[in-house]
Amino acid sequence: MTRPTNNKASSPPRSLRDWLGINASTLSLLGTILLVTAATELWAPLVPQYLKNLQLRAGGSTGIPGDIFAILLVGAYGFYRDALEAINYYAGGAIGGYLNTRRALLLFNFLPIVGLLILATWDSTVAVFLAIPFIFAWNTIAGPATVTIVGDALPPDRRTMAFSLQHIFRRVARIGAYGLAAPFVWTLGEQGGLRANAATAIVFVLGAAILQWKFMKTATRDKKMVLRRPRHLFKRFDPNLKRLLAADIAARWAEGMIEPFIILLCIPIIESQHEKATVLYQSVLLSIMAATSMICYLVIGPFASREGLAKKPYIGLTFFFFAIFPISLIVLGKAFGTIGLGVAFIIGGMREIGEPARKAMIADLVPPEVKTQAIGLYWSTRSAAVMLAAPVGAGLWILGNNVKEGLGPTLSFSVATLLGVIGAFVFFARFGKTEEHGRVT
């Protein structure tokens, strides 16, 4: 079933619901995002520490010192996730463009359930790596279809606010998941809590599938299929979209180098002042970051949605906060302990300040007849370019510790900040020379 896309000219919002970009399709999409994000975040933040604990319990059978092997394992986990994202984004764009967005989203719901069943029934490093492709699949493989749905269901001046609402729902889901998962881990222990989280997550994903089946209306197929010609499709990208992608890659290197290791950096700082470090990390610090992102969306979303107002300044701020987040974790965490980490996680939350505007710009700039495939290719290219970031971060961590004990995190996170600065510079330098016109603003 193919429904017409929304190509109507923008008009003044007639109600709050209209201004927020809410209709049957976008509302069911928001509910799906809420449930699936909660399902993922019930256990995902603890995976790096869980992998490290599994390796330390196994006891150095590889011949490599336990701490070093644990860092390498976490780096491999980061590489694995980014490589899978590169595949899933392109596959998601291709499947969504071919089947239609509604059918694709319903199909993608089965993937997290498979991974959660593996995780709930098998306690091993192998199980984690087998489960990851399935559990994380929805957020990546469904990404191109979710952007297409908003692009088709709403006029251009409503899209940024719709993406803001999506991000707000994701943060609400994360805060709820952190609050729900922490008691499970606290009372049942690491493995028991993980299994309880997985069982709860399966219920959430099934609820999301029912919501999509009953209420999702938008079902758009791409007019042309160019699955076997990604280079041809990339050549059709608007020059502004290519500029955005270049800056995005540098910023995501800054994120990819540190993301799997943040919990390993925070735990020693927290443990010096508090017990139950992983629970505090999950329930408090990550909630602070999610709440900060929500505030940014509420404050910035309305301004970035106004017709004729450039989205560039907000996207530029996102790249700026991507750059300073890694170094803020090192400096503030070492100087002020958990209070400093709290401030750093506020900065981490502000990385999302321009994300809705960035997605709206992508939706505006992709070729309309192959939009779902083009969105998938954009994100797939970014993830493929970034997938070595986590192994590089691991290597710098080990190298720094070989030079001086404790230097590893500082070296890795400082280089990440440098790459983030490069990303911000690329964005401001390239877009500063670009004239404001039609689809970019």
Secondary structure, DSSP 8 states (H G I E B T S, - for coil): -------------SSHHHHTT--HHHHHHHHHHHHHHHHHHTTGGGHHHHHHHHHHHH-STTSS-HHHHHHHHHHHHHHHHHHHHHHHHHHHHHHHHHH-HHHHHHHHTHHHHHHHHHHHH--SHHHHHHHHHHHTHHHHHTHHHHHHHHHHHS-HHHHHHHHHHHHHHHHHHHHHHHHHHHHHHHHHHHHHHHHHHHHHHHHHHHHHHHHHHHH-------SS--TT-HHHHHHTS-HHHHHHHHHHHHHHHHHHHHGGGHHHHHHHHHHTT-SSHHHHIIIIIHHHHHHHHHHHHHHHHHHHHSTT--SHHHHHHHHHHHHHHHHHHHHHHHHHHHHHHHHHHHHHHGGGTTHHHHHHHHHHHS-GGGHHHHHHHHHHHHHHHHTTHHHHHHHHHHHHHHHSTTHHHHHHHHHHHHHHHHHHHHHHHHHHTS---GGG-
